[in-house]
Amino acid sequence: MATSVARMLTVVLVSMMLTPHVHAESAVELDEIVKLAPIDLGIEGGAIDPLGEKVIVYGAESYLNLLDASDPTIRTDLVWSDELQSQWINLHAGDFHPGGQTALIVGDSGEVLRYAMSDHSVTDAGGDLEFGNVDLHSVAWNPGGSWAYVGGSDGWLWRMRAAAEGDAEVHLIEGRGSSDITAIDCHTSKILCVVTSVTDGIGVIDRDHTLYWIGGTVYPWQDVHCPQVDVGQCVAVSDDRNIGVIELNSDFPGLSIITITQLTGAEGVFTGISGQNDDRSIVSVAPFALLEHDLSDDKTFPWLENTDVEDFDASIAGQRVVSTWPIDRDSGWILTDRGTLIQYHPPSQSIPGILGVWILIAIPAVTALVILSVGLSFSPSLQNWFTQKFGTAEESRMAKREARRKRRR
């Protein structure tokens, strides 16, 4: 009987240790919240510099702000040129030059702005005559930084660079489609750029500025990201939950291949994609959620669930994610359309207080009870003593009677 009692206590304590006390759906948890303003800013996105140290945030009514990537509470005032002070243009995309000292930001009505890191000035980059009143939605520098590609509504696509007297040299890209150019990104080692559109599919631009459409037509592609690692691939997302992996062919760009996979188990609308670490990308989803896509595994995983965002702060769960950027392998910041920044990082590895106390108590207790159970099994006298001390009243009387009987022998 004593052995049974000890074993029962052991089973109870082990069961308590194995009972799940905390259940988290997301791979990361949210932490600090930073608000750029108390009002809805209509943010469209953020461009991070090549060193990952600064982020330029852009949006409605010519909103521009330069943030420290690790601590977005640290901001830098931008100096606007006089001719831009009275203009209120919605800005849609931005990209830093590979050298990291300047950035281009594009917006409605053919507006292209130039930001200079040296004095934090914002000036008109030119090209007004060529761009006209076309709403510009995307911009990306080629790997060498010699030209920037600019995409707009109705399939308009150009290359541009600075010219004399603050103007720009602009050339139309031949073979453009007819639907909006939604995003452009370039692959450093392959020296190719990838273009996404609403219905014309995905295109590849080579070093000679020739555009090749490689497929994926009809899919409403929203964004593309080319990880700066030597895997030779880029990843595009469509708003109807499709992931397109583009295998770049630097020798014959027109033979680049796109493989499309629909994530049938995912929910929501895919709105964008950003780099995280190495060949890992973060897919933005509406309502507020994130997915992780790994090129090396060719798999997509849940990263941040909307239910966990609701539990964290219901007031931000309805906001739209417009950009993310990393500060470490699995940590970084999320930027929303209202101008809210939320820090994310892996779940804390520390054990919650009460659970930690239970484990500190339970592990020695289980060890002692296991030793006791084994000892009782091999020692009738120890078993009899244990029953007298810890058994029921009836068991104790029987154990004492048995002890007296043995002594009389």
N, C-alpha and C positions, 0 to 999 in steps of 0.2 A: 504493500500500500504506500509506504514511504517513497519507494521508487516511482510509483505512478504520480504522486503529488509533485515530486521534483521535476519529472518529465513534463507534466502539465504546465507548471510555471515556466519552464524553458520554452515550450511551444507558444505560450501567451506572449512572452517578451519578444521572441523572434518575430511573431506576427505583427506586434506593434511596430517593430523596426521596419518591417517590409511594407507597411501600409503607406500608400502615397499621401503625403501631406500637402504638396504643392503641385499643381498641374499647369504647365505653360504651353500654349500652342505655338507661339512664335519663337524663331531662332534668336531674336534680339528683343531687348526691352527698351522702352522709352524712358527718358530721364529729363534733363533740363529743357525748359521752354524759353525761347527768346522771341519777342515781338518787335518787328521793325517799326511799327506804328500802331496806335489804337484803332485805326480805321482799316477798311479793306483796301489794299494797295493795288490789287489787280496784277500781281506778279506773274510774269510769263516764264521765267527761268533764271538760271545762274550759270556763268562760265567760270571755270576754275583755271588758274594759271598753270603752266607746265610743271612748276615745282610743287603744286598742291598747297600753296601758302595763302593765296588770295582768291576771292570769289567776287566777280562783278555781277550784281543782281539787277535785272531790268524788268520793265513792265509798263503798265498803262500810264498815260500822260507824261511820257518821257522820264519815268522813274528810273534812276540809276543810283546804285550804292555800292561801295567797295567794302567788303567784309574780310576780316581775318578768318581763314578757313577753319582753324581750330577753335577760336573763340569769337563768334560773330557779334559779341557785344562790343568788340573793338572795330570801329568803323572810321573811314577816311572821307573827309569832305571833298567833293569833286568841284573843280573850277570850270564853269561853263563859259564858252565864248559868247560875246554879246549877241550875235545874230541868232543864237539858239535859245536865249533866255525866254523869249515870248512864245516859242513853239511848244505845242503839246501833242506829241506823237506817241502812239502805242508802239512799244518796242517788243519784238518777238523772239530774237535770237542774238547770240553773241559768241565770239570765239577769240581766244588769245593767240597772238602770233607765237610761233614756236620759240622765238627768243624770249618771250615772256614780258617784254617791255611795252607792248601796245596791244590793244584789242579793238576789234570791230563789232559794233552793235547795229542791227538792222531793224527796220520797222515799217509802218504804214507809209503810203505815198512816196515810196522810193527813198526813204530816209536811211542814210548810212552815217553812223557816228564813229569817231576815232577817239579812243581813250589812251592817254600816255601816262605810263607809270612814273616817269621822271618828275613831272609837276602835277600829276593827277588832273590834267586838263581834259576837257571834252570838246571836240571840234567837229565841224562838218567834214566828212571824208571825201566829198565830191561825188561825181557821177550822176548828178541830178538830171542832166539831159538824157542820158541813156536809160536810167531806171524809170524816169517819168513818174507816173502816179501808181505804179505797180506796188501792191503791198508785198513786202519782203518778209519771208518766214524762216529763212535759214541762211547760215554763213559758216564757212570753214576754210582755214588756211591749208594749202597743200603742204606736204611734209617738209619741203625746203623753205617754206615761208616766202616764196617769190610771188605767188598769186593767192588770192582768196576767191573761193567760189561762192556766189550769192544766188539763192533760189527764191522764187516768189510765186504769186498766184498764177493760175492758168498755164503752168509749166515753164514760166520764164526762168532762164538760167544763164548766168554770166560768170566771167572771171574778171577780177579787178586788181589793181595795185596802185600805189601812190604815184602821182606824177608831179611835175613842177608846179610851184605856186599854190600848193595845197589842193590841187585838183586830183582827179583820178583817171587812170587809163582803164577803159572798160571794153570788153569784147563779148559778144553773144556766143553762147555755146550752141553749135549746130546739132540738129537731131533731137531737139527738146520735145517733150510731150505736151499735152493740153490740160493736165490736171495740176493742182497745186503741188509745188515742191515742199515737202514737209520737213525734211532734215538732210544734212550733209555731214559726213565725217570721213576722215582720212586715215589710212594705215601707214605708219611710219616706215616700216621695213619693206613693204611691198610697193611703196610710192604710188598708191592708187587711192582714189576717193570714191565713196559710195553715196548714192543719191536715192532718197525714198520719195514716193509720190502717192497721191490719193488713189488713182486708178491706173496709172501708166506702168506700175511695177517698180522695179529696182534697177538702177543704172550704175555703171562703173565708169569713172573718168580716169584716163591714163595720163602719163606725164606730158603728153603732147596735147592735152585738153580735148581729146576725142571721147565722146560719150557713147557707151555701149549699153543698150537695154538688155538685161539678161533673164528677165522673167518676173513672175510674181504679179502679173497684171490683175486688175480687178480688186485685189486685196487693198484695203484702206490703210496703207503703211503710215505710221505716225512718227517713228523715230528710228535712229540707227546709232550704234556705238561700235567703234573699232578699238579693241583693247591694244595697248601699246606693248604687246609681247609678240614674239616671233612665232605665232601660230598660223598667220596668214588668213585669218577669218574675221568677219564682222557679224554683228547680230542686229537684226531689225525686228520691230514689233508692230503689229497691226491692232487697231482698236477692237477687232473681233476675236482677240485672244489667240493670235497666230504668232509663232516665233519663226523668223527666217534666218538661217545661218548661211552666210555668203562665203564660199570658198574662193579666195582671190587667186587669179592666175596672172602673175606679173609678166609672163612672156607673151601670153595671148589673152588680154583682159576681156575680150568678148566671149571667151570660153569659161569665164568664171561661172561657178555653179551656185544656185540657191536651193537650199533644202527647207521646205516649209512644214512645220508641225503645229497642229492646233491642240491647245491644252484644254481638252474637253472637261476636265475636272475642275478647272479654274472658274472663278466667278468674277464679275465686274468687267470693266473696259480697260484695256491696256492704253496708257496715255504717254508713256515715255520710257527711256532706258538710259542709265548712267553707269559709268565704270565704278567698280568697288575695289578689287585687288587682283592683280595679275590678269587672268582670263575670266574672272568672275564679274558679272554685271548685275545691276539691280533694276528690275522692271517696276515701273510705277503703275498702280492700278486705282481706278475709281469704282466704288467708294474707297477711301483711304486704306491702302494696303500695299505691300511690297512683295515681290518674288525675287529669288536669286537664280540666275542662269549661269551654269558652268560650262564653258566651251570644252574643256578637257573631258568632262563626263558626258557632254551633250545632254544635260538634264536640267530641269527647272524645279526649284524647291520653294515651298512657302518660306517667307522670310519674316514678314510682319502681318498678322491677321487683323482684319478690321475690328473684330470683337475685342481684341486686346487694346486697340486704339480707343474704342468706346470705353472700356474699363479704365484706361489711363486718364482720359479727358474727353468727355462727350462733345465739348465745344469745338475740338479740332477734328473730330472723326468725319465731319461732313465737308472738310476742306479738301481741295484738290492738290495732290503732290505734283510739283512742277520740276523739281530737281532734287538730286541727292549727291553728296560727295563724301569720300572717305577721309578719315583722319588716322585710321589704323586698319588692320586686316578685316576686322568685323565690326568696326565702329565708324561713326560719322554723323552727318547732319542731314535732316530732311527739310526742304523748303516748300511751303505751300503758296497757293495763289493769293491768300490774304496777307502774306508777309509774315507768317509764323515759322519759326525755326525750331525743330525738335531734335534733340540729341538722341542717338541710339547706340547701344553697345551690347555685348553678349550678356545674358543673364548672370547675376552675381553668383559666384561659385561658393560664397560663404553659406553655411547652413543656418537657417532661421533660428532665433534664440531658443524657443521652447523645444523645437525638434533637436537642436544641438544638445540641450540638456538631457533629453530623453536618451539620445545615443550615448552620451558620456556615462549615463547610469546603466543603460541596458547592456552594453557590450561587456563590462566586467561582471554584471549580474548573470548574464547568460553563460559566460565562461565558468563562473563558480558553480552554477547549477548543473552544467554538463559534467564537471568533475565530481560533484556530489552524487549525481545520478549513477555515474560509473562506480564510485566507491560503494554506494549502497547495494549495487548489484552483486558485488564480490564480498561484502562483509555483513553477515546476518546480525552480528552484535551491534554494528553501527546503524543498521537499518532499524533494529529494535529501539535503540536510544533515540533516533530521529522521530520514530512514531510516538514514543512517550512524550517528547517535547512539543511536537507540532501536529500530531494527529488529533482526531476527535476524542471526546471524553471516553466513549466506548472503546475506540482503538487504543487509547492510552492505558485503560484498565487491562485490556487483553495483553498488551505488551509487557506490563509490569508482572502480570500473572505468569507469562512465559519466562520472564527473567528469573523469577523466584523458583520456578520449576527446574530451570537449568542449574541454578546454584545448589539445589538439594541433591542433584545427581552425584 
